[in-house]
Amino acid sequence: MSSPGEYYNSLPPITKAYGTLCLLATTLSQLGLVAPIHIALIPELVFKNFQVWRLITNLFFLGGFSINFGIRLLMIARYGVLLEKGPFERRTADFLWMMIFGSLTLLVLSTIPFFWTPFLGVSLVFMLLYLWSREFPNANISLYGLVNLKAFYLPWAMLALDVIFGSKIMPDLLGIIAGHLYYFLTVLHPLATGKNYLKTPKWVNKLVARFRIGAPVAAVRQAGGVGAVGSGTGGGAYSSARAAPESSTNTAFRGRSYRLTD
């Protein structure tokens, strides 16, 4: 049995970096060193006060220390690792581009008032879950040891559980939308037309090669963009625990009330 340090070192680079930043953001928040309002995605502060860091920092905040936070971190460690070591094996640049594209998609969607949410970290994690469910649709998942279902339905089951337990539906829904858009552009559309309009940009490949992150170039590129779509085995990070309703903080800015959900 490996030690925590050995397990951490064994994680693929992009998933490890994202999970570490999420843990760091919550730790700084809990210690009172960084207030959530200072890293939240607030359009007025981004476009009028040029606080552009909010476009990035909001993606790493998963809420305060709680069961919900632990489950989301486990989802990164579970589904992010399975994707990066599975369909994206030796395709580090492609995986990084998937995360970048997903982040940009979520940011664009958040400019629509109906979709706006102050923190998109949960949405990005949910996108990983959705893509994993499409890559391994026939994997058997057990929820609470009582309900068995195929992985294809897992994102929707998790969304339903969030609603039942009082969590907001929008972050989960945004993750599903971003995940499906990426899957459509890299798998479904290329399979139907033979054209892939979402190829990994050269600058992403150069970035990975420059800093020697993981595997810079795929040895064999899977047909369809994301990877080979097929069945697999696996389990859900939600299978053993679920959280109580999330805590929240109300913050006002220039007459507008912002509800910052942990």
Phi, psi and omega per residue, in radians:
M1 nan 2.213 -3.074
S2 -1.343 2.668 3.097
S3 -1.385 2.875 3.097
P4 -0.972 -0.669 3.131
G5 -1.148 -0.728 3.115
E6 -1.153 -0.687 3.108
Y7 -1.109 -0.775 -3.132
Y8 -1.077 -0.757 3.139
N9 -1.171 -0.406 -3.125
S10 -1.430 -0.196 -3.107
L11 -1.196 2.521 3.089
P12 -1.136 2.682 -2.911
P13 -1.081 -0.788 -3.052
I14 -1.237 -0.791 3.106
T15 -1.085 -0.735 3.134
K16 -1.098 -0.755 -3.123
A17 -1.138 -0.771 -3.115
Y18 -1.165 -0.786 3.113
G19 -1.075 -0.702 3.133
T20 -1.122 -0.741 3.128
L21 -1.156 -0.631 3.097
C22 -1.143 -0.766 3.103
L23 -1.114 -0.702 3.136
L24 -1.128 -0.750 -3.129
A25 -1.079 -0.764 3.137
T26 -1.206 -0.682 3.124
T27 -1.087 -0.799 3.119
L28 -1.087 -0.650 3.111
S29 -1.171 -0.772 -3.125
Q30 -1.155 -0.548 3.125
L31 -1.416 -0.082 3.131
G32 1.378 0.198 -3.131
L33 -1.416 -0.496 3.106
V34 -2.379 2.124 3.118
A35 -1.459 2.427 3.132
P36 -0.921 -0.594 -3.127
I37 -1.092 -0.425 -3.109
H38 -1.448 -0.193 3.130
I39 -2.122 0.014 -3.115
A40 -1.254 2.736 3.101
L41 -1.496 1.695 3.118
I42 -2.054 1.860 -3.009
P43 -0.908 -0.750 -3.112
E44 -1.039 -0.696 -3.128
L45 -1.285 -0.514 3.132
V46 -1.271 -0.852 -2.995
F47 -1.559 -0.480 -3.118
K48 -1.709 -0.609 -3.140
N49 -1.817 0.027 3.092
F50 0.986 0.647 3.059
Q51 -1.520 1.220 -2.983
V52 -1.193 -0.331 -3.132
W53 -1.087 -0.396 -3.139
R54 -1.107 -0.450 3.117
L55 -1.147 -0.366 -3.115
I56 -1.877 -0.821 -3.016
T57 -1.085 -0.578 -3.118
N58 -1.114 -0.379 -3.098
L59 -1.316 -0.214 -3.074
F60 -1.875 -0.014 -3.104
F61 -1.707 2.072 -3.117
L62 -1.889 0.192 -3.103
G63 1.809 3.055 3.127
G64 -1.301 2.980 3.126
F65 -1.053 2.125 -3.107
S66 -2.930 3.076 3.058
I67 -1.092 -0.692 3.104
N68 -1.017 -0.793 3.133
F69 -1.075 -0.770 3.132
G70 -1.064 -0.711 3.142
I71 -1.144 -0.720 3.141
R72 -1.162 -0.663 3.091
L73 -1.158 -0.668 3.074
L74 -1.135 -0.599 3.099
M75 -1.116 -0.677 3.070
I76 -1.113 -0.820 -3.113
A77 -1.161 -0.477 -3.106
R78 -1.551 -1.136 -2.994
Y79 -1.388 -0.587 3.055
G80 -1.108 -0.771 3.131
V81 -1.139 -0.757 -3.136
L82 -1.096 -0.609 3.103
L83 -1.277 -0.827 -3.065
E84 -1.226 -0.524 3.102
K85 -1.621 -0.160 -3.114
G86 -1.851 -1.748 -3.120
P87 -1.016 -0.506 -3.114
F88 -1.771 0.317 3.136
E89 -1.054 2.292 -3.080
R90 1.038 0.470 3.096
R91 -2.331 0.898 -3.081
T92 -1.027 -0.730 3.137
A93 -1.091 -0.709 3.121
D94 -1.130 -0.692 3.134
F95 -1.174 -0.738 3.100
L96 -1.089 -0.722 3.117
W97 -1.140 -0.645 3.075
M98 -1.051 -0.758 3.121
M99 -1.152 -0.696 3.130
I100 -1.162 -0.805 3.133
F101 -1.085 -0.741 3.113
G102 -1.078 -0.730 3.126
S103 -1.109 -0.784 3.124
L104 -1.111 -0.703 3.111
T105 -1.078 -0.774 3.136
L106 -1.121 -0.686 3.127
L107 -1.140 -0.714 3.116
V108 -1.136 -0.773 3.122
L109 -1.075 -0.598 -3.109
S110 -1.238 -0.237 3.060
T111 -1.279 -0.286 3.053
I112 -1.453 2.109 -3.066
P113 -0.894 -0.648 -3.114
F114 -1.111 -0.579 -3.084
F115 -1.659 -0.101 -3.017
W116 -1.063 2.348 3.015
T117 -2.527 2.454 -3.014
P118 -1.224 -0.407 -3.138
F119 -2.307 2.239 -3.068
L120 -1.861 0.155 3.133
G121 -1.071 -0.798 3.125
V122 -1.070 -0.669 3.128
S123 -1.106 -0.720 -3.140
L124 -1.163 -0.679 3.079
V125 -1.131 -0.700 -3.141
F126 -1.180 -0.525 3.057
M127 -1.112 -0.708 3.079
L128 -1.063 -0.750 3.115
L129 -1.065 -0.764 -3.110
Y130 -1.121 -0.784 -3.132
L131 -1.130 -0.670 3.079
W132 -1.094 -0.711 -3.124
S133 -1.135 -0.511 3.098
R134 -1.410 -0.524 3.117
E135 -1.314 -0.585 -3.121
F136 -2.217 1.080 -3.009
P137 -1.120 -0.422 -3.075
N138 -1.713 0.088 3.075
A139 -1.114 2.430 -3.129
N140 -1.537 2.224 -3.118
I141 -2.059 2.391 3.085
S142 -1.982 2.131 3.095
L143 -1.803 2.099 -3.128
Y144 1.079 0.188 -3.075
G145 1.239 0.150 -3.085
L146 -1.998 -0.637 -3.063
V147 -2.025 2.203 3.070
N148 -1.864 2.386 3.110
L149 -2.643 2.854 3.098
K150 -1.346 2.594 -3.107
A151 -1.034 -0.478 3.139
F152 -0.974 -0.566 -3.091
Y153 -1.663 -0.034 -3.028
L154 -1.061 -0.795 -3.140
P155 -1.009 -0.685 -3.124
W156 -1.255 -0.601 3.072
A157 -1.151 -0.699 3.119
M158 -1.177 -0.662 3.088
L159 -1.098 -0.744 3.121
A160 -1.111 -0.693 3.114
L161 -1.142 -0.663 3.105
D162 -1.080 -0.713 3.118
V163 -1.133 -0.767 -3.120
I164 -1.089 -0.689 -3.082
F165 -1.581 0.173 3.003
G166 1.535 0.133 3.103
S167 -1.426 2.805 3.129
K168 -1.233 2.487 -3.119
I169 -1.457 -0.487 -2.979
M170 -1.084 -0.784 3.125
P171 -1.014 -0.728 3.112
D172 -1.120 -0.783 -3.111
L173 -1.107 -0.702 3.096
L174 -1.076 -0.705 3.110
G175 -1.097 -0.700 3.105
I176 -1.130 -0.751 3.139
I177 -1.098 -0.820 -3.138
A178 -1.120 -0.725 3.129
G179 -1.121 -0.740 -3.118
H180 -1.209 -0.634 3.108
L181 -1.088 -0.778 3.111
Y182 -1.111 -0.766 -3.123
Y183 -1.126 -0.677 3.128
F184 -1.133 -0.789 -3.062
L185 -1.284 -0.454 -3.076
T186 -1.842 -0.268 -3.108
V187 -2.180 -1.085 -3.018
L188 -1.147 -0.832 -3.130
H189 -1.161 -0.791 3.079
P190 -1.072 -0.629 3.104
L191 -1.139 -0.586 -3.099
A192 -1.453 -0.610 -3.039
T193 -2.019 -0.293 -3.071
G194 1.394 0.134 -3.121
K195 -2.082 2.328 3.115
N196 -2.018 1.938 -3.098
Y197 -1.624 0.072 -3.095
L198 -2.159 0.792 3.104
K199 -1.202 2.604 3.128
T200 -1.097 2.176 -3.126
P201 -1.089 2.680 -3.131
K202 -1.095 -0.580 -3.096
W203 -1.160 -0.501 3.091
V204 -1.233 -0.750 3.083
N205 -1.062 -0.716 3.136
K206 -1.169 -0.649 3.122
L207 -1.102 -0.797 3.121
V208 -1.108 -0.729 3.136
A209 -1.201 -0.670 -3.103
R210 -1.088 -0.757 -3.093
F211 -1.733 0.113 3.074
R212 0.927 0.907 -3.137
I213 -1.601 1.990 3.094
G214 0.989 -2.381 3.130
A215 -1.789 1.960 -3.047
P216 -1.211 -0.524 -3.082
V217 -2.318 2.361 -3.139
A218 -1.210 2.329 3.078
A219 -1.214 -0.785 3.085
V220 -2.353 2.097 -3.117
R221 -1.560 2.160 -3.104
Q222 -1.178 2.560 3.077
A223 -1.216 2.446 3.055
G224 1.707 -0.065 3.007
G225 1.713 -1.290 -3.065
V226 -1.225 -0.847 -3.096
G227 2.818 -3.114 -3.136
A228 -1.211 2.181 3.131
V229 -1.508 2.169 -3.134
G230 -2.982 -3.007 -3.095
S231 -1.521 2.872 3.124
G232 -2.897 -3.074 3.090
T233 -2.100 2.604 -3.130
G234 3.089 3.064 -3.138
G235 -2.381 2.849 -3.083
G236 -1.669 2.548 3.071
A237 -1.216 -0.340 -3.135
Y238 -1.566 0.032 -2.946
S239 -1.222 -0.331 -3.061
S240 -2.022 -0.239 -3.102
A241 -2.702 2.726 3.060
R242 -2.570 2.632 -2.957
A243 -1.688 2.895 3.002
A244 -1.364 2.983 3.137
P245 -0.940 2.550 -3.068
E246 -1.318 2.645 3.052
S247 -1.423 2.809 -3.110
S248 -2.575 2.800 3.120
T249 -2.293 2.337 3.109
N250 -1.685 2.286 -3.141
T251 -2.348 2.350 -3.125
A252 -1.837 2.481 3.099
F253 -2.488 1.999 3.117
R254 0.904 0.807 3.054
G255 1.469 -0.127 3.138
R256 -1.820 2.336 -3.110
S257 -1.604 2.196 3.109
Y258 -1.942 2.244 3.119
R259 -1.773 1.875 -3.104
L260 -1.625 1.864 -3.079
T261 -1.589 2.274 3.096
D262 -1.211 nan nan
